């Protein structure tokens, strides 16, 4: 019985990892990272850093893989990443305020994307330095 439970959990996790919303999030991040001067300076692969950021964001989402709200959270993060103006930012925060519980919580989630970016860039730099040695 335990094996069946673990199999179901693993299948759910794998399905959640390959959701269209997660793919959209990775695409938005990869596109954003293509022009990032730090990634270019360190010769980092934008897709590799994007994978890491998607993983970090996915672990921050307050619902479990397979929960239908998870897709909405991933849509919110994708929207936050593609914002180009303060007006768009306010609209996105208002749109996802209920999902996150408050406008402040939505703002914190959007701000955390920068933290995830920096964490993943640091990991990628460390990984690339380790390969050079």
ABEGO torsion letter per residue (X at the ends): XAAAAAAAAAAAAAAAAABAAAAAAAAAAAAAAAABAAAAAAGBBAAAAAAAAAAAAAAABABBBGBAAAAAAAAAAAAAAABABAAAAAAAAAAAAAAAGBAAAAAAAAAAAAAAAAAAAAAAAAAAAAAAX
